[in-house]
Amino acid sequence: MIYTYLGPAGTFTEAALLQVPGARDAERIPSANVNAALDKVRSGEADAAMVPIENSVEGGVSATLDAIATGEALQIMREALVTISFVLAVRQNIDSLEQIRSVSTHGHAWAQCRGWAEANIPGAEFVPASSTAAGALALLDDETGHDAAICSPLVARERGLKILREGIEDYQGAVTRFVLVARPGPIPAPTGVDKSTVILPLAEDRPGALMDILEQFVVRGVNLSRIESRPTGEGMGKYFFSVDVDGHLAQERVADALAGLHRVCPDLRFLGSYPAAEGLSSSVDAHNSDNAFSKAHAWVHGLKTRLAT
Ligand SMILES: O=C(O)C(=O)C[C@]1(C(=O)O)C=C[C@@H](O)C=C1
């Protein structure tokens, strides 16, 4: 297996990839951004890419949500959760917060430390970086660049960076969710605690269009764990929904909901069923169990055998 991930080495995304059994000893190619990582998978240069998709404080990672929703089809094989904590790393000549005029990090990391930054380095300019590790490593390479970087404690320690403050995140215990994405292939077998992801473009802007979609889940007792609307880029007011549901394609209620969605949303994109990284809370009523669906299908099938030909 050849893996790629949002690099350079030392990103939270690499930490997520290292949770995948075997990834530590496999070839790992860093990519400069999410699109580059997914392109490597689409072209066959890598077999799978780990990319961030959602943070418990800042929400969805738009670059990933958009890139997997369009273009050549991809499939989510698994997910990984990483607890996020940030340090403030500085150049060797900086000894106090007052000396910091510019700070670099990834946009999602900046959003998670904004309160701390406003209170502690109010005058500092934010310099966007392609990842937290890229912002941190520039402290070593680029003598003319920013004074400080917000990054993981790990990359700061491994690269011998000077740490001025630790635990600067606004919300302790924040978590980022990552997905491992591959070219479409076999769908991982159900584990009993699974998720499925589906992209639902709105066919037309009319009253009840979202209700038609949600109804497909509600009537089959399928719980949604995430729903986000993203602009398609094709003009104002054009959106698709990116949805995670509890359950696996192998479960009748999920398969039946997908069939219903295909009728109301024919351009939908199924992004996969895969093991959930943590236990799901939703329970399934008896009338939405596989058994109830099988009995109902068998009953209708029996009736149909009596149709006059
Ligand atoms: O910059 C990194 O280290 C990343 O892995 C990216 C990323 C993100 O996109 O959310 C991952 C985790 C943190 O929430 C901040 C940044």
The ligand as an SDF file (V2000), in Angstrom:
LIG
                    3D

 16 16  0  0  0  0  0  0  0  0999 V2000
   -2.6430   21.1990    9.5070 O   0  0  0  0  0  0  0  0  0  0  0  0
   -2.7260   20.0580    9.9720 C   0  0  0  0  0  0  0  0  0  0  0  0
   -1.9260   19.5910   10.7890 O   0  0  0  0  0  0  0  0  0  0  0  0
   -3.8370   19.2200    9.5160 C   0  0  0  0  0  0  0  0  0  0  0  0
   -3.7410   18.0190    9.6040 O   0  0  0  0  0  0  0  0  0  0  0  0
   -5.0920   19.8870    9.0020 C   0  0  0  0  0  0  0  0  0  0  0  0
   -6.1000   20.2310   10.0870 C   0  0  0  0  0  0  0  0  0  0  0  0
   -7.5180   20.5360    9.4530 C   0  0  0  0  0  0  0  0  0  0  0  0
   -7.6760   20.6070    8.2680 O   0  0  0  0  0  0  0  0  0  0  0  0
   -8.4480   20.7100   10.2690 O   0  0  0  0  0  0  0  0  0  0  0  0
   -6.2710   19.0680   10.9600 C   0  0  0  0  0  0  0  0  0  0  0  0
   -6.4930   19.1630   12.2800 C   0  0  0  0  0  0  0  0  0  0  0  0
   -6.6380   20.4820   12.9580 C   0  0  0  0  0  0  0  0  0  0  0  0
   -8.0320   20.6690   13.1390 O   0  0  0  0  0  0  0  0  0  0  0  0
   -6.0870   21.5920   12.1550 C   0  0  0  0  0  0  0  0  0  0  0  0
   -5.7160   21.4270   10.8540 C   0  0  0  0  0  0  0  0  0  0  0  0
  1  2  2  0
  2  3  1  0
  2  4  1  0
  4  5  2  0
  4  6  1  0
  6  7  1  0
  7  8  1  0
  7 11  1  0
  7 16  1  0
  8  9  2  0
  8 10  1  0
 11 12  2  0
 12 13  1  0
 13 14  1  0
 13 15  1  0
 15 16  2  0
M  END
$$$$
